[in-house]
């Protein structure tokens, strides 16, 4: 009798144990979000404009979708490279959007998805319109995978044609730039800080128009240590913006298809506090006004102003490059960026092949008449200036600043580069 009772108890415990284990291994099936009506991306953007720009909602009151309205779209950029985090970009036939996720992972380029927007927030970050805090498990159904994703071919001029609401018409779109190059100061440098995990902006330029746009990369991306190529080519990117500035995001390093050749022979980006590293010279022909290092909004440069102690100081001050050997350069060229403000004599830029030291007026200089900033501290690229007529073993570039007792200006220069081809 005791054996029978014992066997019964053991059998009961085994049944209970097995039953519990089955429940633990088989959680309830996930319910798909409800489907009742659909909306397109252009209509979502119109909702944003009507709510945030054409009315005055309380600052803390975000727009929230109500009811089972759905968006069908295709993922065009995902988190695979580490350059995008808790975010995907999506498109439909009417436009594109940034989608901020509650959790990372699960969606990939080419996934066609349905997002149930019930309770989802519509807002922006730095004028970048977005669906915010989307829960993939509760709000998203994957309809298919491996769908083709084709970038839109555009120019920087088209991207910069902001609409009346201050948005680029290609915001969040996957775009392709057919003629792209990094600016001189951004060539041959890491895309981001892989050690400190800091994001860095590298400037991309259209070599035909000198329009430049920031390419921002995360310190967590898998290409942070890669050096920016020096040549010209194509780039496929996500077109974004931060406030009034256009900004690009690379989704995959393999889509940066620039030539590797064309790095500068001489490069001065003045990123350190000492602007004379590399052999640059400050020479005062008259007065005591000097070129110094400056910084603003994260950018470092060389600058000069004759407005000192609440008065304009008369001066003639030269900022002269080290000697550059261009005898073997097949097609040397020179470029730089400048910013300027306040009234006064313009900056002059010269080249010489016979300056050695001392007073620059003892040598022969040719005015290069480059494109300069028009004022208001707007940075302007000089474009490429040919140095073919000045190929020598001792070619030098100089920036001449002149100030008077009644007039003065502040000039800033950056990314001074001489190329051999």
Secondary structure by P-SEA (a helix, b strand, c coil): caaaaaaaaaaaaaaaaaaaaaaaacccccccccccccccaaaaaaaaaacccccccccccccccccbbbbbbbbcccccccccccbbbbbcccbbbbbbbccccccccccccccccccccccccccccccccccccccccccccccbbbbbbbccccccccccccccccccccccccccccccccccccccccccbbbbbbbbbcccccbbbbbcccccccccccccccbbbbbbbbbbbcccbbbbbbccccccccccccccccccccccccccccbbbbbbccccbbbbbbbcccbbbbbcccccccbbbbbbbbbbbcccccccccbbbbbbccccccccbbbbbbccccccccccccbbbbbccccccccccbbbbccccccccccccbbbbbbbbbbcccbbbbbbbcccccccc
